[in-house]
């Protein structure tokens, strides 16, 4: 067994961790509890605890399609804002494993 094969793999970043950070950033701007509840529902849809990389545009669209029609526009806007938060904070880059041994 080589030394490289005994190195532990890093734990994946979880969607819930990113959702909580996003909700904290919303403090004072608008109700963070509604956003956190909606993102917790997305996390359950993706198989809680879902890794952050399970959230993609297609998986988000599939989750939105499960919601009542009246809730879909707000959910779509929430995911657009959440995605912008993730990109601005480099969450996706941090969630991708790099330099792992072959």
C-alpha positions as CSV (number, residue, x, y, z in Angstrom):
1,X,0.0,0.0,0.0
2,X,1.4,3.4,-1.0
3,X,1.4,6.4,1.2
4,X,-0.9,8.2,-1.3
5,X,-3.6,5.5,-1.0
6,X,-3.7,6.0,2.8
7,X,-4.5,9.7,2.6
8,X,-8.0,10.5,3.6
9,X,-10.2,12.2,1.0
10,X,-11.6,15.5,2.0
11,X,-15.2,15.6,3.1
12,X,-17.5,17.0,0.4
13,X,-19.0,20.5,0.9
14,X,-22.7,20.1,1.7
15,X,-25.5,22.0,0.2
16,X,-26.8,22.7,3.7
17,X,-23.6,24.4,4.7
18,X,-23.8,26.7,1.7
19,X,-27.5,27.4,2.4
20,X,-26.8,28.3,6.0
21,X,-24.1,30.7,4.9
22,X,-26.4,32.3,2.3
23,X,-29.2,32.7,4.9
24,X,-26.7,34.4,7.3
25,X,-25.8,36.8,4.5
26,X,-29.5,37.7,4.0
27,X,-29.9,38.9,7.6
28,X,-31.4,42.4,7.6
29,X,-32.2,42.3,3.9
30,X,-35.2,40.0,4.0
31,X,-36.4,37.0,5.8
32,X,-33.6,34.5,5.8
33,X,-35.8,31.8,7.3
34,X,-37.9,31.4,4.1
35,X,-34.8,31.1,2.0
36,X,-33.2,28.6,4.4
37,X,-36.5,26.5,4.5
38,X,-36.7,26.4,0.7
39,X,-33.0,25.4,0.3
40,X,-33.5,22.7,3.0
41,X,-36.4,21.4,0.9
42,X,-34.0,21.4,-2.1
43,X,-31.5,19.5,0.0
44,X,-34.1,16.9,0.9
45,X,-35.1,16.6,-2.8
46,X,-31.4,15.9,-3.6
47,X,-31.0,13.3,-0.9
48,X,-30.1,15.1,2.3
49,X,-27.3,15.5,3.2
50,X,-26.6,16.4,-0.4
51,X,-23.2,17.4,-1.5
52,X,-23.1,20.9,-2.9
53,X,-22.2,19.6,-6.4
54,X,-25.5,17.7,-6.5
55,X,-27.1,21.2,-7.1
56,X,-26.9,22.0,-10.7
57,X,-29.1,24.1,-13.0
58,X,-30.9,20.9,-14.2
59,X,-31.4,19.5,-10.6
60,X,-32.6,22.9,-9.5
61,X,-35.1,23.1,-12.4
62,X,-36.3,19.5,-11.6
63,X,-36.9,20.6,-7.9
64,X,-38.8,23.7,-9.0
65,X,-41.0,21.6,-11.2
66,X,-42.2,19.6,-8.1
67,X,-43.5,22.8,-6.4
68,X,-46.9,24.2,-6.8
69,X,-47.1,26.6,-9.8
70,X,-47.7,29.6,-7.6
71,X,-44.4,29.0,-5.7
72,X,-42.2,28.4,-8.8
73,X,-41.3,32.0,-9.7
74,X,-40.1,32.8,-6.2
75,X,-38.1,29.5,-6.1
76,X,-36.6,30.3,-9.4
77,X,-35.5,33.7,-8.2
78,X,-34.2,32.2,-5.0
79,X,-32.0,29.7,-6.9
80,X,-30.7,32.5,-9.2
81,X,-29.6,34.5,-6.2
82,X,-28.3,31.5,-4.4
83,X,-26.2,30.5,-7.5
84,X,-24.8,34.0,-7.7
85,X,-23.9,33.8,-4.0
86,X,-22.2,30.4,-4.6
87,X,-20.2,31.7,-7.6
88,X,-19.2,35.0,-5.9
89,X,-18.0,33.1,-2.8
90,X,-16.1,30.4,-4.9
91,X,-18.2,27.7,-3.3
92,X,-18.3,25.6,-6.5
93,X,-14.6,25.8,-6.9
94,X,-14.0,24.8,-3.3
95,X,-16.4,21.8,-3.7
96,X,-14.6,20.4,-6.6
97,X,-11.8,18.0,-5.6
98,X,-8.5,18.9,-7.3
99,X,-5.2,17.3,-7.3
100,X,-6.5,13.9,-6.2
101,X,-4.3,11.0,-6.9
102,X,-5.1,8.8,-9.9
